Amino acid sequence: MKINWGTGIVIAFILFIGFILYFVINMSANKKYNHDLVTEEYYKKELEYQNDIDKLENAKTLEKNITVTKTQEGLLINFPDNLNFKDIKGKIFLYRPSNKQLDFETSFSLSKPNLLIPDKRLVDGRWNIVIDWQYKNKLYLYKDSLVY
């Protein structure tokens, strides 16, 4: 049987589409490729986004913002010196982009002007840190990414 160029193009398209479909199905069905969302409640977080923008704007009005430094003991979080640390409370969320099982969130109420996250809770690599805190009923937010 003789194949003309039109039939050859149709066969090439069918083979190409089959090739692409094979990889799409293989990537979405294979458990080896983990496809986690950044957050499980994506739409709920999206609705709260304006509150986060307001908290970030409040943080910009501070004389001095939070500083995060790596020490031998762990991750040291220093809050602004000009604020009474006993009135500061909130929660810290550490997000590990490469491994969902390492993510953790903890609430805090300060008894000294800084907070230490122990070295044993953190592994080397990239972390996203979100500190949602309040001082005298005014809400603040600190976001940063760091390499530990």
N, C-alpha and C positions, 0 to 999 in steps of 0.2 A: 504494500500500500504506500502510495506517495503522499507525503505531508507537505502542504503548501505553507507559505510564510504566515498566513492568517491563522491557520490551525496551530502552528508553532507558538505564536504569541499567546493564544488562548491557553495552551498547555503550560507555557511558562508562567502565566498569571495564576493558574490553578495551583501549580507547584509552589509558587511563592506564597500564596495565601495559606496553603497547607502548612508550609514551613513556619510562618508567623503564628498561626493558630496552635501548632504543636508547642512552641515556646511559651505562649501565653498560658495555655492550660497547664503545662509543666510547672511554671513558676507559681501559679496561684494554687495548685493542688498539692505541691510538694511541701511536706512539713519541715524540711531542712531550711527552707527560706522563710524566716519568721517575719510576718507583716503586722507588727503591733502599731497601734495608733499612739500618738504622743500622749493623748489623754483618752480615757474611756468615755467621758462625758463631754465630747467635743462641742456640741451645740449649746449645752448649759454654760460652758466656759466662754463661748462666743458672746452670749448675752451679758455676761459679767464683765466684758472687756472694757466698757466705758468706766466702770468703777476702778479698774486697774489703771487706766489713763489718769483719772483724777488723783489716785494715790501716788503715782509717779510724779505728777505735777506738784503735789504737796512735798514730796521728798526733794524736789529741786529748790524749794524755798528755804530749806535748811541751810544754816551757815556751813555745816560740815555734815557729810553723809556717812553712811556706814562704810567701814573699810574691812576687807577680808584679806587675811594673810596666812600663808602656809608656814607652820612651825614644826618642830620635831614632835611635839605632842599631838598635833592635829591641825585643824582649820580654826584659826582664831578670828572671831567676828567682833570688831570694836564698834560700839555705838557712839554717837556724837557726845563729846565731853560736856557740852553746855546744857545737856538735858539731864534731869534727875533720873538715873537708871532704874530706880525703884518703881517708877511710873510707866516703864516700858514693858510691854508684853506682846506676844504674837506667836507666829509659827514660821518654821523654816522648812522649805521643801527642797531637797537635793535630788535632781533628776539626772540619771545617767543615760545618755542617748543610745549607747550601744548595748545596754543590758537592763531590762525593766525590773529584774529581780533585785537590783542594787538600789533602786529608788527608795527614799524614805522621807517621812514628814514627822516633825516633832514640834510640840508647843513649848513655849518658854515664858518665864517670868524672871526678870533679872534680879540677882542679888549682888552683882558687881558690874562694872561698866563694860564687860566683855563676855563673850560666850565662846566656849571651846567645844568643837565637835571632835571627838577622839579619833586618832589616827587609825584605829582598828576598824572603824565604821566605813572608811574610805579606801578605795583602791586607786592605784595610779591611773591617770587618764583624764578625759574631759568630763566635766560636770557642769550642769546649769544649776545655779542657786537662785531661789526666790525667797525673799524674806518679807512676809506680810506682817507689819507691826503697827502698833498704835501707841501714842503718847498723849495722855490727857484727852482721850476720846477723839483725837485727830488721827486719821489713818494714813499710813505711809507704805510704800512698796519699794523694794530694792531687787533688781534683777541683774544677773551677771553670769558670764560663762568663764570657767577657769579650768586650768590644767593642773591636776594634783599630782 
